[in-house]
Amino acid sequence: MSNQHDVVTVESDVLIVAVEGWGDGYILWQRGLTEEAGFGNGIYFECDNQFIGGFNCVKECLVTNDGIHVVLTNGELAHFYFIKGFNKFKELKSGLLQIYQGSEYILEFHF
């Protein structure tokens, strides 16, 4: 998930956007591309562990040049910071726009 890995991948008809952060941190989104792959379930989000996330739980997502700040639908906040030298902003933005297609208002980019 670092600079050495793709930020956006597709596995078994599931679109995955994932980035590795400081320490053992990570952030990811998944969305099924077909009904068989869970398209009807919506968007799965996870930050650092499965306890911070779930389906359709992101209310707002701000991506900056140092990290990602998320407001969850339950009011909790999730903060994620990129590793030094992260340079895949274009790929990250493209992937998130695909994940949130039809709900782009959730996303904001400042980099």
Stockholm file with secondary structure:
# STOCKHOLM 1.0

chainA/1-111         MSNQHDVVTVESDVLIVAVEGWGDGYILWQRGLTEEAGFGNGIYFECDNQFIGGFNCVKECLVTNDGIHVVLTNGELAHFYFIKGFNKFKELKSGLLQIYQGSEYILEFHF
#=GR chainA/1-111 SS CCTTSCSEEEETTEEEEEEEBSTTCEEEEEEESSTTTTGGGCEEEEESSTTSEEETCEEEEEEESSEEEEEETTSCEEEEEBCTTCCCHHHHHHHHHHHTTTCGGGEEEEC
#=GC SS_cons         CCTTSCSEEEETTEEEEEEEBSTTCEEEEEEESSTTTTGGGCEEEEESSTTSEEETCEEEEEEESSEEEEEETTSCEEEEEBCTTCCCHHHHHHHHHHHTTTCGGGEEEEC
//
